[in-house]
Amino acid sequence: MYDLARIDVNLAAKPVCQFLGARGMLVEDPALHRDADQVWIESALAALPEPVASEVRTWVKALREQGPRGRAARVRRHPPLPQQPPARPHCLDHDRRRDLAEGDHQGPGGERRGRVTGYARRGLATAMRSLFRALKRERVIFRNPARDLPVGDIKGIPKSIPSDLLMGLLDQATTVVALAAVHALPGKEIQTLHTTGLDLSRGTLEVRRGLLRHTRYLEELTHQLAADWTTYRHHRWPASSNPHLLVSQKSAVDPDHPAVSIGTLSGALPRGLTLSGLRQDRILNEAAESADPLRLMRLFGITEQTAMRFVTAAHPERTAKLPR
């Protein structure tokens, strides 16, 4: 594949290799088949100073061993804890660990950049809690400085889409638009829909949510769009064995059966609209009409907390605290 890719930047090397491999005409070089994630991890660790890289390497190893393959191949034997902690911790000193846990940034020269906020802070806090928890479990440190570090909830108030953007949307709707704007399916669930979950005779669509299954009943518009799409897909790619309901020109003929990308789904939307925005607008509209969280839970298969968040956004006067 690497040699083919060097021939021409526009050459799709992967389908060529799949074609040759299916006919026994491809000899693979094990030395070239490295784990892409491991390659990225090694390059990222190489950019860190060695004391920090040592602890981060321990953290990454612990996380990767939590997967099914790691658990099957792992036999953990922790050495006994020493009677007294070392005078100098293995890597980061206590003050630096505390600064990291509290979300302080420092530049390459040690200058303090201040505290991060918003999504960046939440991501950093989540990583720090995971890092120090793993280091304590691996007996690298004796105290977890991020144990009580709050992650916080930065979910904003759901907002509706301006009416001028929604005008005429359903008149030129596609299957993706209907699934997001009518049935409020998030992008990740639209990606993983299977052809076996669509039952046009009963007018139902089964949505997979982990081990759970949520059945959506299709109204006339979505039912017609789904029927038109399956007919088009059958005529366009009759030999496709991809089990996903929505496919693209590349994923339909890919033997690896990948799900369609979020970028492809977003490309089917009119300018100015997003999958998450359509979903929020649909649930918010239903919450404004009924103000019943149980109805939202049954209709969209959402949790109680999510349903209450939309009801609160649609009817703030019913949930606001009254002045004393």
LUMDRENLUM-105802 format. One line per 3 residues: for each residue x, y, z of N, C-alpha, C. Coordinates in steps of 0.02 Angstrom, whole numbers, plus 32768, in hexadecimal, padded with zeros to 4 digits. Example, Ala and Ser with C-alpha at 12.3 -4.5 7.8 and 13.67 -1.06 7.14 Angstrom:
residues 2
8294 7EE4 8186 8267 7F1F 8186 8294 7F5B 8186  8282 7F90 8162 82AC 7FCB 8165 8285 8002 818A
//
This chain:
residues 324
8029 7FC4 8000 8000 8000 8000 802B 803F 8000  8062 803D 8026 808D 8077 8029 80AD 8085 7FE6  80C3 8050 7FC2 80E1 805A 7F80 80AD 8074 7F4E
806F 805B 7F52 803B 8072 7F25 802A 80BB 7F32  8029 80CE 7F71 8018 8113 7F83 804C 8144 7F69  808A 812D 7F62 80BF 815A 7F49 80BB 8165 7EFE
8096 813A 7EDA 8093 8140 7E92 806F 8180 7E7E  8036 818D 7E9E 800D 81C7 7E8D 7FE5 81DB 7ECA  7FE5 821B 7ED9 7FC1 8232 7F14 7F76 8228 7F0C
7F5E 8224 7ECF 7F16 821B 7EC3 7F02 81D1 7EBE  7F32 81A4 7EC5 7F22 815D 7EC1 7F04 8145 7F03  7ECB 8125 7EFF 7EAB 8108 7F3B 7ECB 80C4 7F48
7EFE 80C4 7F72 7F25 8087 7F7C 7EFE 8052 7FA2  7ED3 8066 7FD0 7EB0 8035 7FF9 7E83 8007 7FD0  7E57 8020 7FA4 7E2E 7FF1 7F7E 7E57 7FC5 7F4F
7E90 7FDF 7F36 7EBA 7FB6 7F0B 7ED7 7F7B 7F33  7EEE 7F8A 7F70 7F09 7F55 7F9A 7ED3 7F23 7FAE  7E97 7F3C 7FBB 7E60 7F0E 7FCC 7E50 7EE0 7F91
7E51 7EFC 7F55 7E44 7ED4 7F19 7E7A 7E9E 7F10  7EB9 7EB2 7F18 7EF0 7E82 7F10 7EEF 7E4E 7F48  7EE0 7E64 7F85 7EDF 7E35 7FBD 7EA8 7E02 7FB6
7E6E 7E16 7F9C 7E36 7DE7 7F94 7E46 7DB1 7F60  7E76 7DBF 7F34 7E88 7D8F 7F00 7ECB 7D6D 7F0E  7EE4 7D75 7F4B 7F22 7D54 7F5E 7F5F 7D6E 7F3A
7F5D 7DAC 7F23 7F94 7DC9 7EFD 7FBB 7DFC 7F25  7FB1 7DFF 7F66 7FD0 7E32 7F90 7FF8 7E0F 7FC7  8037 7E22 7FCE 8061 7E08 8003 806C 7E41 8035
8056 7E37 8072 805A 7E6B 80A4 809D 7E68 80C9  80B6 7EA2 80D9 80F4 7EA8 8100 80E2 7EB7 8148  80EC 7E87 8176 80D8 7E92 81BD 80F9 7ECF 81DB
8136 7EE0 81C3 815A 7F19 81E1 8136 7F5B 81D4  810E 7F5E 819D 80EC 7F9C 818D 80A8 7FA2 81AE  808F 7F6B 81CA 804C 7F6C 81E8 8052 7F7A 8232
805D 7FB8 8243 8062 7FCD 8288 8020 7FED 829D  8014 7FE9 82DD 7FD8 8008 82F9 7FDD 8053 82F2  7FAE 8071 82CD 7FB0 80B9 82C0 7FAA 80E0 8302
7F81 80C8 8330 7F7B 80EA 8371 7FBD 80E8 8397  7FDF 80AE 8395 801E 80A8 83B9 8053 80D5 839B  8053 80DC 8359 8083 8108 8338 8078 8150 834F
8038 8165 8352 8029 81A9 8369 803E 81B3 83B2  8030 8181 83DB 8042 8185 8422 808D 818D 842B  80B3 8166 8407 80FC 8169 840D 8116 81AE 83F7
80FA 81CA 83C2 8111 820C 83AC 80FE 8242 83DE  80C2 823B 83FD 80AD 826C 842F 80D8 8267 846E  80E9 822B 8483 8113 8222 84BE 8159 823C 84B1
8171 8235 8474 81B5 824C 8465 81BB 8298 846B  8183 82BB 8465 8185 8305 846B 8182 831C 84B3  8177 82EF 84E2 8172 8302 8529 81B5 82F9 854B
81C3 8321 857E 8200 8315 85A6 81FC 82D2 85C8  8234 82B1 85CF 8235 826C 85E6 8211 825F 8628  8219 8289 865C 81F3 827A 869A 81A8 8277 868F
818D 82A6 8669 8146 82A7 865C 8133 826E 862E  815C 8261 85FB 814E 822C 85CB 814A 81E8 85ED  8171 81DD 8621 8170 819E 8644 812C 8191 8665
8111 81C3 8686 80D0 81BB 86A6 8097 81B7 8673  809B 81E0 863F 8068 81DD 860B 8069 8199 85E8  80A5 817E 85DE 80AB 813C 85C0 8089 8106 85EB
8091 810C 862C 806F 80DE 865A 8024 80E4 8655  800D 8122 8651 7FC5 812F 864A 7FA8 8111 860A  7FCA 811E 85D2 7FB3 8105 8592 7FB2 80B9 8592
7FE5 809A 85AE 7FE8 8051 85B1 7FAE 8035 85DA  7F9E 8056 8611 7F66 803F 863B 7F24 8046 8616  7F1B 807D 85F1 7EDD 8086 85CB 7ED5 8052 8594
7F0B 8044 8570 7F07 8015 8539 7EFD 7FCD 8552  7F14 7FBF 858D 7F0A 7F7C 85A9 7EC4 7F71 85C3  7E9C 7FA7 85C6 7E57 7F9F 85DD 7E2A 7F84 85A7
7E40 7F82 8568 7E18 7F67 8532 7E14 7F1C 8536  7DEA 7EFC 850B 7DE2 7EB4 850C 7E23 7E8F 8500  7E4C 7EA7 84D0 7E8A 7E84 84C1 7EBB 7E8B 84FB
7EBD 7EC7 8518 7EEB 7ED2 854F 7ED9 7EA8 858B  7E98 7EA2 859A 7E84 7E7A 85D4 7E93 7E31 85CA  7E8C 7E1A 858C 7E99 7DD3 857F 7EE3 7DC2 8584
7F0E 7DF2 8573 7F55 7DE4 8572 7F79 7DFC 85B0  7F56 7E1A 85DF 7F77 7E3B 8618 7F74 7E10 8656  7FAC 7E0C 8679 7FAF 7DEE 86BB 7FD2 7E20 86E7
7FAC 7E41 8713 7FC9 7E77 873B 7FE6 7E5C 877C  8023 7E72 878A 8042 7E63 87CA 8062 7EA3 87E4  8040 7EC2 8813 805A 7F01 882F 808E 7EF2 8864
80C6 7F15 8863 80F7 7F0C 8898 80DC 7F2A 88D9  80F1 7F10 8912 80D9 7F2B 8952 80EF 7F73 895B  80C5 7F99 897B 80D5 7FDF 8988 810E 7FE5 89BB
813B 8014 89B1 8170 801E 89E3 8153 803A 8A23  8178 8031 8A59 8160 8049 8A99 815F 8095 8A9C  818D 80B6 8A7A 8190 80FF 8A7A 8192 8117 8A32
816C 814C 8A22 816F 8166 89DE 81B3 8185 89D0  81C9 8183 8991 820A 81A0 8980 820A 81EB 898D  8246 8205 899B 824B 824C 89A9 8239 8276 896C
824A 825D 8931 8239 8280 88F3 820B 8253 88CB  81CD 8266 88BB 81A2 823B 8894 81C2 822A 8851  81A8 81F4 8833 81C6 81D8 87F7 81CB 820B 87BF
8198 8236 87B8 819A 8264 877E 818B 82AB 8793  814C 82BB 8793 8139 8300 87A2 813A 830B 87ED  8154 8343 8802 8153 8352 8849 810C 8364 885D
8100 8367 889F 80BC 8371 88B9 809E 83B1 88A0  80C4 83E9 88A0 80A9 8429 888B 8095 8428 8842  80BE 8409 8818 80AE 8408 87D1 8071 83DB 87C4
806D 83A4 87E8 8032 8379 87E1 7FF3 839F 87F4  7FF7 83C6 882A 7FBD 83ED 883F 7FAA 8421 880B  7FDC 8442 87ED 7FCD 8473 87B9 7FAC 8453 877D
7FC5 8419 8769 7FA5 83F5 8731 7F5E 83E1 8742  7F55 83C8 877D 7F12 83B2 8791 7EE1 83EB 8794  7EF9 8427 87A6 7ECC 8460 87AC 7EC3 8485 876A
7EE7 846F 8736 7EDB 848B 86F3 7F06 84C6 86E1  7F41 84CF 8701 7F6E 8505 86EF 7F9A 84EF 86B5  7FA5 851D 8686 7FD0 850F 864D 8012 8533 8655
8048 8514 863F 8089 8534 863C 80A6 852C 85F7  80C9 855F 85E1 80E8 855D 85A0 8128 8535 85A1  814A 852F 8566 8187 8508 8563 81BE 8523 8591
81BE 8565 859C 81F1 8582 85C7 81DD 8585 8610  81A4 8569 8621 818E 8568 8666 8161 85A2 8678  8153 85D0 8648 8128 8608 8658 80E1 85F0 8662
80BD 860E 8690 8079 85F9 869F 8048 861A 866E  801F 85F0 864E 7FEF 8609 861D 7FAA 8614 8639  7FA0 8603 8677 7F5E 860C 8694 7F33 85CE 868E
7EF6 85D3 86A7 7EC8 859B 86A9 7E9F 8598 8669  7E95 855C 8651 7E6B 8553 8616 7E22 8550 862C  7DF5 855E 85FD 7DAE 8560 860D 7D87 853C 85D6
7D46 8533 85E2 7D19 8517 85B1 7D29 84CE 85A0  7D22 84BE 855F 7D2D 847A 8549 7D75 8463 8555  7DA4 8492 854D 7DEA 8480 8558 7DF5 846B 85A1
7DD6 8490 85CF 7DDF 847E 8616 7DBF 843B 8626  7D84 842F 860A 7D63 83F0 8618 7D8B 83B5 85FD  7DA5 83BD 85C0 7DCE 8388 85A5 7E0E 837C 85CD
7E2D 83B3 85E3 7E69 83AD 860C 7E5A 838D 864F  7E22 83A1 866F 7E10 8385 86B0 7E02 833A 86AA  7DDF 8326 8675 7DD1 82DF 866B 7E11 82B8 8662
7E40 82D4 863A 7E7F 82B1 862E 7EA9 82AD 866E  7EA9 82E3 8696 7ED0 82E2 86D4 7EB5 82AF 8706  7E74 82AC 870C 7E56 827B 873A 7E67 8234 8724
7E64 8227 86E3 7E75 81E5 86CA 7EBF 81D6 86D3  7EE9 8208 86C6 7F31 81FF 86CC 7F46 81EE 8713  7F32 8217 8743 7F47 820C 8788 7F26 81CE 87A7
7EE9 81BE 8791 7EC9 8181 87A9 7EF1 8143 8792  7F07 8145 8754 7F2E 810D 873A 7F72 8109 875D  7F92 8142 8768 7FD3 8142 8789 7FCF 8128 87D1
7F99 8139 87F3 7F90 811F 8838 7F83 80D4 8837  7F5B 80BE 8806 7F4C 8076 8802 7F8B 804E 87F0  7FB8 806D 87C9 7FF5 804B 87B6 802D 8055 87EA
801D 8073 8823 804C 807E 885A 8086 80AB 8847  807B 80DA 8818 80AE 810A 8806 80AC 8145 8837  8070 8159 884C 8068 818E 887D 8041 8173 88B8
8043 8196 88F0 8022 817F 892C 7FE1 81A5 8939  7FDB 81DF 891C 7F9F 8208 8927 7F88 8225 88E5  7F47 8222 88D9 7F2A 823C 889C 7F16 8285 88A5
7F3B 82B5 888A 7F2A 82FC 8894 7EEC 8312 886D  7ED5 82E9 883E 7E9B 82FC 8815 7E5C 82D7 882B  7E5E 82B8 8865 7E25 8290 887B 7DE5 82B9 8882
7DEC 82F6 889D 7DB1 8321 88A7 7DAC 8358 8873  7DD0 8350 883C 7DCE 8384 8808 7D8B 8382 87E4  7D64 83B8 87E5 7D22 83B8 87C4 7D2B 83BD 8778
7D06 8393 8755 7D07 8395 870C 7CD5 83C9 86F3  7C9B 83CB 8712 7C69 83FD 8700 7C3F 83E7 86C5  7C0A 840A 86BB 7BDC 83FD 8684 7BD5 843E 865C
7BEC 843D 861D 7BEB 8479 85F5 7BB5 8477 85BF  7B85 844B 85C8 7B4E 8449 8597 7B25 8489 859C  7B20 84AA 8563 7AFA 84E9 8563 7AB0 84DC 855C
7A8B 8513 855E 7A42 850F 8557 7A32 84FF 850E  7A08 84CD 8500 79F6 84BE 84BA 79D6 84FB 8499  79E8 8506 845B 79CE 853F 8436 79AB 8528 83F6
7977 854B 83E4 7953 853B 83A7 7975 855B 836B  7967 8540 8330 7983 855A 82F2 7957 8592 82D7  7973 85C9 82BF 794A 85FF 82A2 791C 85E5 826B
78E0 8600 8269 78AE 85E8 823A 78C2 85F1 81F1  78EB 8624 81E3 78FE 862E 819D 792B 85F6 8183  7952 85D6 81B0 797B 859E 819C 7952 855F 8192
791B 8558 81B7 78F2 851D 81B2 78BE 8522 817B  78B5 855D 815F 7881 8567 812C 788E 853B 80EF  785E 8512 80DD 7864 84E7 80A3 7893 84AC 80AB
78A8 849F 80EA 78D8 8469 80F5 78BB 8425 80E3  787F 8417 80FA 7861 83D6 80EE 784A 83CD 80A6  7843 8404 8081 782F 83FD 803B 7866 83DE 8011
78A4 83E8 8026 78DD 83CB 8002 7907 839F 8030  78E5 837E 805E 7907 8356 8091 7924 8316 8073  795C 8300 8090 7979 82BF 8081 796E 8292 80BD
7983 8254 80B6 797C 8225 80EE 79A1 823E 812C  79DC 8259 8122 7A04 8272 815B 79DF 82AB 817D  79C4 82D9 8156 799F 8312 8173 7963 82FA 819A
793E 82CA 817F 7903 82B2 81A2 7915 828F 81E3  794A 8268 81E3 795E 8244 8220 7973 8274 8257  7992 82AD 8244 79A9 82DD 8275 7973 830E 8288
794E 8328 8257 791E 835E 8264 78DA 8345 827A  78C8 8308 8269 7887 82EE 827C 788C 82BC 82B6  78BF 8290 82B3 78C5 825D 82E6 78FC 826B 8319
791E 82A3 8311 7950 82BB 8342 7985 8287 8351  799D 8264 831E 79D3 8235 8328 7A16 8259 8325  7A43 824D 8353 7A86 826C 8350 7AAE 824D 8317
7AE2 8271 8303 7B0A 825B 82C9 7B28 8216 82D2  7B40 8206 830E 7B60 81C5 8318 7B2E 818C 8310  7AEF 8197 8323 7ABD 8163 831B 7AA8 815C 82D2
7AA6 8194 82AE 7A96 8191 8267 7ACD 816A 8242  7B0B 8173 8256 7B42 814F 8238 7B3B 8104 823F  7B24 80EC 8279 7B24 80A5 8289 7AE3 8082 827A
7AB4 80A4 8259 7A76 8082 8246 7A84 8049 8216  7A61 8011 821F 7A6B 7FD7 81F4 7A2F 7FCD 81C7  7A3C 7FAE 818E 7A05 7FA0 8160 79D3 7F70 817E
79EB 7F42 81AA 79BD 7F13 81C9 798F 7F34 81FC  79A1 7F71 8212 7976 7F94 8242 793D 7FB9 8222  793E 7FC0 81DF 7908 7FE3 81BC 78D4 7FB1 81A4
7896 7FBA 81BB 785E 7F8F 81A7 7829 7FBB 8187  782B 7FC0 8145 77FC 7FEC 8121 77B5 7FD2 8124  77AC 7F90 8129 7768 7F74 812C 7744 7F89 816C
776A 7F8E 81A3 774E 7FA3 81E3 7758 7FED 81F0  7782 800C 81C8 7790 8053 81D2 77B7 8061 8210  77EA 8038 821F 7812 8040 825C 785C 8041 824A
7882 8060 8277 78CB 8063 8271 78E8 8055 82B5  7913 8022 82B8 7933 8010 82F8 7975 8034 82FF  797E 8057 8337 79BA 807C 8345 79E1 8057 837A
7A20 8049 836D 7A4B 8026 839D 7A6D 8057 83CB  7A66 804C 840B 7A86 8075 843E 7AA9 8048 8470  7AE5 8034 845D 7B09 8003 8486 7AE5 7FBF 8482
7AD3 7FA5 84BC 7AAE 7F66 84BE 7A63 7F72 84B9  7A4E 7FB0 84BA 7A06 7FC0 84B7 79F0 7FCC 846F  79B0 7FC4 8464 7992 7FD1 8423 7956 8000 842C
7953 8034 8404 791C 8064 8408 78F9 8065 83C5  78B8 8058 83C4 7891 8055 8386 7870 8097 8378  787D 80B2 833C 785E 80F0 8326 7829 80DF 82F2
77EE 80FD 82F9 77B8 80F3 82C9 77BB 812B 8296  77C0 8118 8256 77CB 8148 8221 778A 8167 820A  7789 81A9 8206 7750 81CB 81E9 7756 81C9 819D
7727 81E5 8179 7723 81DD 8131 7760 81F8 810D  7779 8232 8122 77B2 8250 80FF 77F1 8224 8105  7803 8213 8143 783F 81EB 814D 7838 81A6 812D
77FC 8189 8131 77F0 8148 8112 77FD 814B 80C7  77E5 817F 80A6 77EE 8185 805E 7838 8191 804C  7859 81BC 8074 789F 81CA 8068 78CA 818B 8072
78BA 8164 80A5 78DF 8126 80B1 78D4 80F4 807A  7897 80F0 8061 7888 80C2 802A 78AD 80D7 7FEA  78AD 8118 7FDD 78D1 8131 7FA2 791C 8124 7FA7
7937 812D 7FE4 797F 8122 7FED 7992 80D9 7FE3  796C 80AB 8000 797D 8064 7FF9 7978 804E 7FAF  7948 8069 7F8B 7942 805A 7F44 797E 8074 7F1D
7992 80B2 7F2C 79CC 80D0 7F0B 7A0B 80A9 7F1C  7A12 8098 7F5C 7A4F 8073 7F71 7A53 8031 7F4D  7A1D 800D 7F47 7A1D 7FCB 7F26 7A32 7FD1 7EDD
7A18 8004 7EBB 7A29 800D 7E74 7A6F 8029 7E6B  7A85 8053 7E99 7AC7 8072 7E93 7AFF 8043 7EA6  7AF6 801D 7EDC 7B2A 7FEE 7EF2 7B0A 7FAA 7F00
7AF6 7F85 7ECE 7AD3 7F46 7ED8 7AFD 7F11 7EFB  7B3F 7F15 7EF4 7B6A 7EE2 7F12 7B85 7EF7 7F57  7B6E 7F30 7F71 7B88 7F48 7FB1 7B71 7F1A 7FEA
7BA1 7F07 8014 7B91 7EDE 804F 7B98 7F05 8090  7BA0 7F47 808B 7BA5 7F70 80C7 7B63 7F6F 80EC  7B64 7F5B 812D 7B25 7F54 8151 7B06 7F96 8166
7B2A 7FCD 8161 7B0F 800E 8177 7ADB 8027 8145  7AA7 8047 8160 7A71 8060 8136 7A8A 8097 8108  7AAF 80C7 8122 7AC9 80FE 80FB 7B11 80F0 80E7
7B1F 80F5 80A7 7B62 80E8 808E 7B74 811F 805D  7BB4 8126 804F 7BCD 8155 801E 7BEC 812E 7FE4  7C05 8152 7FB3 7C23 8131 7F7A 7C5F 8106 7F8E
7C84 811D 7FC1 7CBE 80F6 7FD8 7CAA 80BE 8008  7C80 80CE 8039 7C70 809B 806C 7C45 8063 8051  7C1F 8070 801B 7BF2 803D 8001 7C19 8002 7FE5
7C54 800E 7FC8 7C7A 7FD8 7FA8 7CB8 7FC5 7FD1  7CBF 7FE0 800C 7CF9 7FD1 8037 7CED 7F8E 805A  7D18 7F5C 8051 7D0E 7F1C 8073 7D11 7F20 80BF
7D2F 7F56 80DA 7D32 7F5D 8123 7CF0 7F74 8141  7CBF 7F85 8117 7C7C 7F99 812D 7C7D 7FD3 815F  7C9E 800A 814F 7C9F 8043 817F 7C5D 8068 817E
7C50 808C 81B4 7C15 80B8 81B7 7C25 80F7 8190  7BF1 8117 8177 7BFA 8155 8152 7C14 818A 8183  7C3E 81B7 816B 7C5C 81E9 8197 7C2A 8220 81A8
7C38 8241 81E1 7C0E 827A 81F6 7C12 82B2 81C2  7C4C 82BB 81A3 7C53 82EE 8171 7C25 82E3 8135  7C1D 82A4 8122 7BF0 8294 80EA 7BA8 82A2 80FE
7B95 8291 813C 7B51 829F 8153 7B44 82EA 8156  7B75 830F 8170 7B6D 8358 8176 7B69 8378 8131  7B8A 835A 80FF 7B87 8375 80BC 7B43 8371 809C
7B17 8346 80B8 7AD3 8340 809D 7AA4 8374 80B9  7ABC 839E 80E7 7A92 83D0 8107 7A99 8413 80E2  7A64 843B 80E2 7A69 847E 80C5 7A9B 84A9 80EC
7AB3 84DC 80CC 7AE5 8508 80EA 7AC9 8529 8129  7AF2 8529 815D 7ADF 8549 819C 7ABE 851A 81CE  7AB2 84DC 81BC 7A92 84AC 81E9 7AC3 8474 81FB
7ABA 845A 8238 7AE3 8422 8250 7AB6 83EB 826A  7AD1 83AF 826F 7AAA 8377 8289 7A95 8382 82D1  7AC3 839A 82FA 7AB2 83A6 8340 7A80 83DE 8347
7A86 8411 831C 7A56 8448 831F 7A10 8433 830C  7A09 840A 82D9 79C7 83F0 82C5 79A9 83C4 82FC  79D3 839C 831B 79BB 8370 8350 79A2 8399 838B
79C9 83CA 83A0 79B4 83F4 83D9 7974 841A 83C9  796F 8434 838D 7934 845A 837A 78F5 842E 837C  78FC 83F0 8366 78C2 83C2 8365 78AB 83B2 83AC
78DA 83A0 83D7 78C7 838F 841C 78AD 83CC 8440  78CB 8405 8434 78B5 8443 8455 786E 8456 843F  785F 844B 8400 781C 8459 83E7 77E8 842B 8408
77FA 83EC 840F 77CC 83BD 8430 77C4 83CE 847A  77FA 83E4 849A 77F6 83F8 84E0 77CB 8435 84EA  77CD 8463 84BA 77A2 849E 84BE 7759 848D 84B6
774A 845A 848F 7705 8446 8483 76E7 841F 84BD  770E 83F2 84DA 76F2 83C5 850D 7708 83D3 8554  7747 83EB 855C 7764 83F7 859F 7761 83B8 85CA
7762 837D 85AA 775E 833E 85CE 779F 8318 85C3  77CB 8315 85F6 780B 82F2 85EC 7802 82A8 85DC  77CE 8288 85F8 77C3 8241 85E9 77B3 8237 859F
778F 8265 8582 7780 825F 853A 77C0 8266 8511  77EB 8293 8525 782B 829B 8501 7855 825C 8508  7855 823E 8542 787C 8201 854C 7863 81C8 8521
7821 81C0 851D 7805 818A 84F4 780D 8199 84AA  7804 81D7 8497 7805 81E8 8450 784B 81E6 8432  787C 8201 8457 78BF 8207 843B 78F1 81D7 845B
78DC 81B2 848F 790A 8183 84AE 7942 81A5 84D4  7936 81E0 84F1 7969 8204 8515 7963 81F7 8560  7995 820C 8586 7995 8200 85CE 796A 8234 85F1
795D 8227 8630 7935 8255 8658 7956 8299 865E  7999 829A 8668 79BC 82D9 866F 79B9 8302 862F  79C0 82E1 85F6 79BC 8305 85B6 7976 8320 85AA
7944 82F8 85BA 78FF 830F 85B1 78F0 834B 85DD  7906 834A 861B 78FA 8383 8647 7920 83C1 8630  795B 83B8 8612 7981 83F1 85F9 795B 8414 85C1
793B 83ED 8596 7915 840C 855F 78D4 842B 8578  78B4 840C 85A8 7877 8429 85C4 7887 846A 85E7  78BF 846C 860A 78D4 84A9 862D 78E2 84E1 85FB
7902 84CF 85C3 7912 8501 8591 78D3 851A 856E  78A2 84EE 8564 7864 8502 8541 7834 8527 856E  7835 8519 85AF 7807 8538 85DF 782E 8551 861C
7857 8584 8614 787E 859B 864D 7852 85B7 8685  7817 85D0 8673 77EC 85ED 86A7 77D0 85B8 86D6  77CF 8579 86C1 77B4 8544 86EC 77E9 8526 871A
7827 8530 8708 785D 8512 8730 7887 8545 8756  787B 8586 8749 78A2 85BA 876C 788E 85BD 87B5  78BE 85CE 87DF 78B0 85D4 8826 7889 8614 8834
7854 860E 885B 782B 8647 886B 784E 8670 88A0  784A 86B3 889C 786A 86DE 88D0 7846 86D6 8912  786C 86D9 8946 784F 86D3 8989 7837 8717 89A1
//
